[in-house]
Amino acid sequence: YQALLKSDRQAYHTQAALWLIEATQAIGRVGEFTPIIAEHYASAGEHLLAADWFKQAGTHARKQGATTQARAFFDRALSLIPPDSLASGNPSDLMRQWQALAGRDEVLGILGDTKARLADDVALFSLAKLINDDHLIAEAYYRQGYYLGLSGQYLLEREAYDLGLAATRRASDRRIEALILGLKVVCE
């Protein structure tokens, strides 16, 4: 392996990732191999593809109840997304960031890491504003309000819900509106 040129190694890692995807899809077990596929893409220098696969690995681990592992996968996905992708304003890069951050946000809630969860909630809100999508803004306020309520900050929780409701109405997002209304009743 060490005797191969770096460019050859990267090409072989890409081929291994593609082969793994094909082989595991054929037997319906791709979810189990997402971290290995992600590592191959990372070794190939395909950072955005690796980030996507680590994000999938995080989602799979969360569904399996492996929350600590899921957090590590979401952290890895976020670390592979270039910081300049946020500045570029590329919609696909911004959504990639949103999805990985939202996945980690959920896992942090399950793990009970309220301080880190609130930090991710703030980051999600900033990202939603950057993307300029009222659906995402409403979801960010929903997440933020929920965890403000857990920390006993009820006035801020209610304010987050009110702002989230305004965003849901602009976006005609009845699902998030119903979720926010239910939690606002509890808050009141």
N, C-alpha and C positions, 0 to 999 in steps of 0.2 A: 504494500500500500504506500509506504513512504517513498518507494522508488518511482512511483508514478508522478507525472507532472500534475501540478495543482489543477490545471484546466481539465485534464483527463479525469482526475478524481471527481471533480465537480460534475462532469458529464455522466460518470458512472453513478453518482448519487442520484442524479435526476432520473436516470434509467431505472434504478432500483425503486425509487418512489413511484414511478409510473407503473412498473411491474406489480408492486404491492397493491396499488389502487385497483388494478385490473383483477388480480388474483383474489383479493379479499371481497371485492364487489360480487364476483362470481359465486362466492360461497355465503354471501350475506353477513360478513363479519368485519366490514371496514371499520366500524366504530372501535373495535379492539386494537386496531393497528394504527390509528390516527397519530399517536405520539411518534411511532417509528417513521411513518411517512413524513411527518413534520421535521424530524431530525435529519432525514435524508435531504429534504429541500433546504434546510438551514445549512447543511454541509455543502450543498451545491451552490450556495450563495443566492438562492431564490428566496429572499427574506419575506416578501409579501405572500408568496405561496406557503411558506413555512408558518407565517403568522395565521393564515387562514386555517391550516391544519391543526395548529396548536389551539386555536379557538374552538374547533370542532372537538379536539381531545378534551378541552375543559368542559364543554357541554356534555360530552359522553360521561366523563368522570363524575360530574355533578349528578347526572341521572342515576348513576350507579351508587351514589352515596359516598363517593370518595372526594369529599369537599376540600381537604388539604391539597390533594393532588390536583384537583380542578383549579384551585387558586394558583398553583405553580404553573399550570399550563396557560392560564389567562395572563399571568405575569410575563411568561415567555413570549406569548403572542404580542403583548403590548411593547415589549422590549425590541421586537423585530420590525415594528412599524417605524420607519424613519421619522425623526422629529420634524423634518422639513415638509413632510406630507401634510401636516396640519396647516402650515403656512401657504402651501400651494393651493389649497382650497379644492383639490381634486375630490369630487363627490364620492367616488368609490373608496378612496383612502380614508375620507372622513367617516364613512359608514363602517368601514373595517374597524376603525378606532372605536366608534360608538359600540359596535357589537361586542368587541373584546372587553371594553370597559363595563358595559352593562352585564356581561357574564360574570366578570369578577365582582361587580357590585352585589349581585345575587349571592354569590358564594360567601362574600364577607358577611352578609346578613345571616346566613346559615351558621357561619363560624362564630357569630356573636362579636365580631370586631367592629363595634359601632363607630369608633373614631375614624377608622380607615374607610368604612362604608360612607360616612358623611362626606369625607374628602372626595370619594368617587362620585357621590351624588352631585357635589358642586362641579366637578369636572364634566360630568354628563350634561349638566345644565349649560355650561359654557360651550360645550361641543354642539348641543342642540341649537343654541343660538347661532353659532357659526354656520351650521348646516342650514339654518333658517327653515326648520320644519316644525310646524305646530304640533304634530303627532308626537315627535320626540320631546319637544318642550313640555307638553302635558305629562308625558311619562316621567320626565326628569323631576317635575314638581311633585308628582305622585310618590316617587321613590324618596325624595327629600322630605316630604311631609310625613311619610310613614316613620322614618327614622328620627325625625325631630320629636314625634310623639313618643317614641320609645325612650327618648332621653328626657322626657318631661317638659319640653319646650313647646307648650300647647299654643301659645299665641303665634309663634313662628310656624307651627304646624298648620294652624288654620289659615294663615296668610299664604302658605305654599299651596294649600288646597284651593283657595280662591283663585290664585293665579293659574293653577293647573286647570281649573274649570273654565276659565276664560279661554285658555288655549284649546281645550277640547271642543269648545263650541265653535271656535274659528276653524278647527279641523274637521268638525262633524264626527268626532271620535267617540262614539257612544260607549264603547267598552271601557276605556279609561275614565270616561265621565262617570259611569256607574261605580267603578272602583273607588274613585275619589269621593263621590257622594256618600258611599257606605262608610268610608273612614272619617269623613267630615262629621257624620252623625255621631260616631263614637267619640270624636274629639269634642264636639259640643256638649 
